Amino acid sequence: MPGGGKSTVGKQLARQIGVPFVDSDHEIELRIGGSIKQFFDSHGEAAFRDLETEVIAELLERPGECVLATGGGAVLRDRNRDILHARATVLYLRSTPEDLYRRLRHDTTRPLLQVRDPLAKLRELHQQRDPLYRRCAHYVLEGARGSVHSLVSMTLTQLELAGLIDPYRVAATVGAEPH
């Protein structure tokens, strides 16, 4: 969901495990040479979603590990859900529409929320997207109540328990002694 913490938590997670952080929205903006909002306004949501699918597929084909944050609407496309689930370990930072509204009520950069009643829009998006996020995700973390630090810690724990990252590598990356 917009405002769920993908970029903030993703950057911290990438730093903790010593891999690059990549934001698909930023990559799209580099490609179009402008803002997503401008592209959205001029070309519409369908054209944006087509471009988003291309960029996500390309990012997942790059060699090496990274932490990838996608735009909140990426799950709307079956192809995106399929390639994300097959080629990546997907974490869903789940928040309620009310928690998201508290974070985003003054944000003017998110095209889908520039409506008369942003809370109603967030509720509509949540109802539509939550089942898609759950279907795509390997792990669901309740993101609303936790700090960035606690969300990163929960994510690291999940990844360690699944054998996807080496806890000693993480400890060395952050300069701590492994326990």
C-alpha positions as CSV (number, residue, x, y, z in Angstrom):
1,M,0.0,0.0,0.0
2,P,1.1,3.6,-0.5
3,G,2.9,4.7,2.7
4,G,3.4,1.2,4.0
5,G,7.1,1.7,4.6
6,K,8.5,-0.2,1.6
7,S,11.2,2.4,0.8
8,T,12.1,3.3,4.4
9,V,12.3,-0.3,5.7
10,G,13.8,-1.5,2.4
11,K,16.7,1.0,2.6
12,Q,17.5,-0.1,6.2
13,L,17.1,-3.8,5.4
14,A,19.5,-3.4,2.4
15,R,22.0,-1.6,4.6
16,Q,21.8,-4.4,7.3
17,I,22.4,-7.2,4.8
18,G,24.9,-5.4,2.7
19,V,23.1,-5.3,-0.6
20,P,21.9,-2.5,-2.9
21,F,18.4,-1.0,-2.4
22,V,16.4,-0.5,-5.6
23,D,13.1,1.3,-5.8
24,S,11.1,0.5,-8.9
25,D,9.4,3.9,-8.9
26,H,12.7,5.6,-8.9
27,E,13.9,3.5,-11.8
28,I,10.7,4.4,-13.7
29,E,11.3,8.1,-13.1
30,L,14.9,7.7,-14.4
31,R,13.6,6.0,-17.5
32,I,10.8,8.6,-18.2
33,G,13.0,11.6,-17.2
34,G,10.3,13.0,-14.9
35,S,7.9,12.3,-12.1
36,I,5.4,9.4,-12.0
37,K,2.7,11.9,-11.2
38,Q,3.4,13.8,-14.4
39,F,3.5,10.6,-16.4
40,F,0.3,9.4,-14.7
41,D,-1.4,12.7,-15.5
42,S,-0.3,12.7,-19.2
43,H,-0.5,9.1,-20.1
44,G,-2.9,7.5,-17.6
45,E,-2.8,4.6,-15.2
46,A,-2.8,1.8,-17.9
47,A,0.3,3.2,-19.6
48,F,2.0,3.6,-16.2
49,R,1.2,0.0,-15.2
50,D,2.6,-1.3,-18.6
51,L,5.9,0.6,-17.9
52,E,5.9,-0.6,-14.3
53,T,5.7,-4.2,-15.4
54,E,8.6,-3.8,-17.9
55,V,10.8,-2.2,-15.2
56,I,10.0,-4.8,-12.5
57,A,10.8,-7.6,-14.9
58,E,14.1,-6.0,-15.9
59,L,15.1,-5.3,-12.3
60,L,14.4,-9.0,-11.4
61,E,16.6,-10.2,-14.2
62,R,19.6,-8.2,-13.0
63,P,22.4,-10.3,-11.6
64,G,23.1,-10.1,-7.9
65,E,21.1,-9.6,-4.8
66,C,19.2,-6.5,-3.8
67,V,16.3,-5.3,-1.8
68,L,13.6,-4.1,-4.2
69,A,10.7,-1.9,-3.2
70,T,7.9,-1.8,-5.8
71,G,5.1,0.7,-6.1
72,G,2.0,-0.3,-4.2
73,G,0.0,-1.0,-7.3
74,A,2.5,-3.5,-8.8
75,V,0.4,-6.4,-7.5
76,L,-2.5,-5.4,-9.7
77,R,-1.0,-7.2,-12.6
78,D,-1.0,-11.1,-12.6
79,R,2.4,-11.0,-14.4
80,N,4.0,-8.8,-11.7
81,R,2.7,-11.1,-8.9
82,D,3.9,-14.2,-10.7
83,I,7.4,-12.9,-11.4
84,L,7.8,-11.3,-8.0
85,H,6.7,-14.5,-6.2
86,A,8.9,-16.8,-8.4
87,R,12.1,-14.6,-8.6
88,A,12.1,-12.9,-5.2
89,T,11.3,-13.3,-1.6
90,V,8.3,-11.0,-1.1
91,L,7.5,-9.3,2.2
92,Y,4.2,-7.5,2.6
93,L,4.4,-4.7,5.2
94,R,0.7,-4.7,6.1
95,S,-1.0,-1.6,7.6
96,T,-4.6,-0.6,8.0
97,P,-6.1,2.1,5.8
98,E,-6.4,4.3,8.9
99,D,-2.7,3.9,9.8
100,L,-1.8,4.7,6.2
101,Y,-4.0,7.8,6.2
102,R,-2.3,9.1,9.4
103,R,1.0,8.8,7.6
104,L,-0.1,10.2,4.2
105,R,-2.8,12.8,5.0
106,H,-0.5,15.7,3.9
107,D,1.2,13.9,1.0
108,T,0.5,15.5,-2.4
109,T,2.8,13.3,-4.5
110,R,0.8,10.1,-4.8
111,P,-1.6,10.4,-7.7
112,L,-4.2,7.9,-6.5
113,L,-4.6,9.8,-3.3
114,Q,-5.3,13.2,-4.8
115,V,-9.1,12.8,-4.3
116,R,-11.7,14.4,-2.1
117,D,-11.7,11.6,0.5
118,P,-8.2,10.0,0.7
119,L,-9.2,7.7,3.6
120,A,-12.1,6.3,1.6
121,K,-9.6,5.8,-1.3
122,L,-7.2,4.0,1.0
123,R,-10.0,1.7,2.3
124,E,-10.9,0.9,-1.3
125,L,-7.3,0.2,-2.3
126,H,-6.8,-1.9,0.8
127,Q,-9.9,-4.0,0.0
128,Q,-8.8,-4.5,-3.5
129,R,-5.0,-5.0,-2.9
130,D,-4.7,-6.8,0.5
131,P,-5.7,-10.2,-1.0
132,L,-3.3,-9.7,-3.9
133,Y,-0.4,-8.7,-1.6
134,R,-1.1,-11.8,0.5
135,R,-1.2,-14.0,-2.5
136,C,2.1,-12.6,-3.8
137,A,3.9,-12.5,-0.4
138,H,6.1,-15.1,1.1
139,Y,5.9,-13.3,4.5
140,V,3.3,-10.8,5.9
141,L,4.6,-8.4,8.6
142,E,2.2,-6.1,10.5
143,G,3.8,-2.8,9.7
144,A,1.4,-0.3,11.3
145,R,2.5,-0.5,14.9
146,G,6.2,-1.1,14.5
147,S,9.1,1.3,14.2
148,V,11.4,1.1,11.2
149,H,13.9,-0.6,13.4
150,S,11.5,-3.3,14.7
151,L,10.2,-3.9,11.2
152,V,13.8,-4.4,9.9
153,S,14.5,-6.7,12.9
154,M,11.3,-8.8,12.2
155,T,12.2,-9.0,8.5
156,L,15.8,-10.2,9.3
157,T,14.4,-12.8,11.7
158,Q,12.0,-14.1,9.1
159,L,14.8,-14.3,6.5
160,E,17.2,-15.9,8.9
161,L,14.7,-18.5,10.0
162,A,13.9,-19.3,6.4
163,G,17.6,-19.8,5.7
164,L,17.6,-17.0,3.1
165,I,20.3,-14.9,4.8
166,D,23.2,-15.8,7.0
167,P,22.9,-14.2,10.5
168,Y,26.7,-14.0,10.8
169,R,26.8,-12.0,7.5
170,V,24.3,-9.6,8.9
171,A,26.2,-9.3,12.2
172,A,29.4,-8.6,10.3
173,T,27.7,-6.1,8.1
174,V,26.5,-4.0,11.0
175,G,29.7,-4.3,12.8
176,A,28.4,-6.4,15.7
177,E,29.9,-9.6,17.1
178,P,27.8,-12.7,16.2
179,H,26.1,-14.3,19.2
